[in-house]
Amino acid sequence: MRSILFRPEMIKAIVKGRKTQTRRLSGLKEINLNPDEWILVRRDQMIGIPPDTYILHNIKRTELDGEAIAKFIKPCYQYGEVVYVKEAIHRCNTDYASHEAARYFLQILGMKPQRVQEISYEDILSEGWDIKTSQPYTDRTAGEDARDWYKALWDSIYPKYPWELNPYIWVYSFIKLRENEKTRIGR
């Protein structure tokens, strides 16, 4: 069984039911060296391509024979897959509990590629933002505060691929399984 790593505050948001989405760079680091050079091909334009595969075309470079450069990308996690939440055994420790000792399991319900700045207010809420405990600025809307929160969170996790770069990412939606529950879909 594969794992997925979250910060302790995000694990708390999962347990409380606030976090049901995550954004990851897996498999996209080469593209994110120059993300503005790539465009995502729409799903309805991908005839004969498996549903878990997407295509990015490079709009700046071509092969020597004049053909456009394309990359086929697949998400790390698949629809219906159950993963365990990797937790540190001790605070400030890089040793992690195995899946046998895991306390939380997630089932992947959806995945899609997008650029990180395409995140919506609803998505930020699904990323675990707690509007009740945030301290909104007096002259700003909740949406602006949420976006600032997510931007700071993103930059703290991925300093080599900052918000301003607007990297391509995978968006995964998931549900937390109840104790002793192995799956909710595809039983």
C-alpha distance (Angstrom), angle and dihedral (degrees) to the residues before:
residue distance angle dihedral
M1 . . .
R2 3.77 . .
S3 3.78 125.5 .
I4 3.77 137.2 -140.0
L5 3.78 122.8 -151.5
F6 3.81 124.3 -138.1
R7 3.78 133.9 171.8
P8 3.82 114.4 -104.9
E9 3.83 92.7 -107.1
M10 3.81 90.1 53.3
I11 3.82 91.3 49.5
K12 3.81 87.3 54.9
A13 3.82 89.3 51.3
I14 3.84 89.9 51.3
V15 3.81 91.5 50.1
K16 3.82 91.0 48.9
G17 3.82 90.1 49.7
R18 3.83 95.7 -115.8
K19 3.80 96.8 110.2
T20 3.80 117.0 65.3
Q21 3.82 99.9 142.5
T22 3.77 137.3 56.5
R23 3.79 133.7 -176.2
R24 3.81 120.7 -143.6
L25 3.82 138.9 179.7
S26 3.83 97.0 -147.6
G27 3.79 111.8 145.7
L28 3.81 94.7 0.9
K29 3.80 103.4 84.0
E30 3.83 95.0 103.7
I31 3.81 91.2 51.7
N32 3.79 90.2 46.6
L33 3.79 92.7 60.7
N34 3.84 83.5 81.7
P35 3.81 107.0 4.7
D36 3.81 94.7 169.2
E37 3.81 88.9 65.3
W38 3.82 91.7 64.7
I39 3.79 133.9 71.7
L40 3.78 126.2 -167.0
V41 3.80 114.8 -123.4
R42 3.81 112.0 -130.0
R43 3.83 115.6 -110.2
D44 3.83 91.8 -121.0
Q45 3.82 88.7 60.3
M46 3.81 94.1 54.7
I47 3.79 104.1 89.1
G48 3.79 113.3 -179.1
I49 3.81 94.6 7.7
P50 3.85 117.0 127.3
P51 3.82 112.8 -105.9
D52 3.81 92.7 -114.5
T53 3.81 93.0 54.6
Y54 3.80 127.4 84.0
I55 3.79 132.1 -174.5
L56 3.78 129.4 -135.9
H57 3.82 118.7 -167.7
N58 3.77 122.3 -154.4
I59 3.81 108.2 -129.7
K60 3.82 95.9 -169.1
R61 3.80 104.5 46.5
T62 3.78 135.9 48.0
E63 3.79 134.9 -173.0
L64 3.82 117.6 -97.1
D65 3.81 89.7 -96.4
G66 3.80 92.2 55.5
E67 3.82 97.1 -101.4
A68 3.78 117.3 138.2
I69 3.79 117.0 -108.7
A70 3.79 113.1 -116.4
K71 3.80 132.6 -178.0
F72 3.77 123.9 -154.2
I73 3.79 110.2 -145.9
K74 3.79 132.3 -169.9
P75 3.77 129.1 -170.6
C76 3.79 119.3 -108.3
Y77 3.82 92.1 -129.9
Q78 3.80 124.4 46.2
Y79 3.81 134.1 -143.6
G80 3.80 110.2 -82.0
E81 3.80 94.6 13.0
V82 3.80 115.9 139.9
V83 3.80 116.1 -142.1
Y84 3.77 131.0 179.1
V85 3.79 123.0 -126.1
K86 3.80 108.3 -113.9
E87 3.80 110.8 -135.8
A88 3.80 130.9 -175.9
I89 3.80 112.6 -108.0
H90 3.82 91.9 -139.4
R91 3.79 131.6 15.0
C92 3.82 113.8 -85.3
N93 3.79 89.3 12.0
T94 3.78 129.7 130.2
D95 3.82 92.5 -154.2
Y96 3.79 110.5 103.0
A97 3.78 132.2 -159.4
S98 3.81 116.9 -107.8
H99 3.79 122.1 -118.7
E100 3.83 88.9 -98.4
A101 3.81 88.5 63.1
A102 3.80 95.8 38.9
R103 3.78 117.9 127.7
Y104 3.80 99.0 -165.7
F105 3.78 134.1 46.3
L106 3.80 127.5 -171.6
Q107 3.77 130.6 -161.4
I108 3.79 117.3 -147.5
L109 3.82 111.1 -126.6
G110 3.78 100.9 173.6
M111 3.76 145.6 -2.1
K112 3.78 135.3 -170.1
P113 3.79 138.2 160.4
Q114 3.80 121.3 -117.0
R115 3.79 140.8 141.2
V116 3.78 115.1 -83.8
Q117 3.83 94.2 -120.5
E118 3.82 90.1 59.0
I119 3.80 88.6 77.2
S120 3.82 113.1 126.7
Y121 3.79 129.0 -145.4
E122 3.82 89.2 -105.2
D123 3.81 89.7 51.4
I124 3.81 90.7 51.6
L125 3.79 89.1 53.6
S126 3.83 87.9 50.5
E127 3.81 88.0 50.9
G128 3.80 88.3 64.2
W129 3.80 105.3 -94.2
D130 3.78 108.6 159.0
I131 3.79 108.3 -148.4
K132 3.83 90.4 -173.8
T133 3.81 94.9 62.2
S134 3.80 99.1 33.8
Q135 3.76 118.1 102.3
P136 3.81 104.5 -131.8
Y137 3.76 119.2 -150.9
T138 3.78 110.6 -110.6
D139 3.81 97.0 -120.2
R140 3.81 99.1 39.0
T141 3.77 136.8 82.8
A142 3.80 123.9 -115.7
G143 3.81 88.8 -110.7
E144 3.81 92.1 58.4
D145 3.81 91.2 47.6
A146 3.81 90.8 48.5
R147 3.79 91.9 50.4
D148 3.83 91.5 49.1
W149 3.81 89.5 49.7
Y150 3.80 92.3 50.8
K151 3.81 93.0 44.1
A152 3.84 90.3 53.7
L153 3.81 91.1 45.6
W154 3.83 91.8 49.7
D155 3.82 93.3 47.9
S156 3.81 91.4 49.1
I157 3.82 91.7 52.8
Y158 3.81 98.9 38.8
P159 3.83 109.0 28.4
K160 3.83 91.2 159.5
Y161 3.84 90.6 55.2
P162 3.82 102.6 38.3
W163 3.78 128.1 -172.9
E164 3.81 91.4 -104.7
L165 3.83 90.5 59.9
N166 3.84 87.3 57.8
P167 3.81 94.2 -146.8
Y168 3.79 125.9 -162.7
I169 3.78 111.7 -102.7
W170 3.78 140.8 175.2
V171 3.80 115.9 -111.8
Y172 3.80 111.9 -150.0
S173 3.78 122.8 -171.3
F174 3.78 118.0 -162.9
I175 3.78 147.1 165.1
K176 3.79 126.3 -132.0
L177 3.77 109.4 -121.1
R178 3.76 119.8 -134.1
E179 3.78 119.4 -113.3
N180 3.82 111.1 -73.2
E181 3.81 91.2 11.6
K182 3.81 112.3 125.1
T183 3.78 98.8 -175.0
R184 3.80 142.2 -11.4
I185 3.79 97.8 -159.5
G186 3.78 130.6 46.5
R187 3.79 95.1 19.8
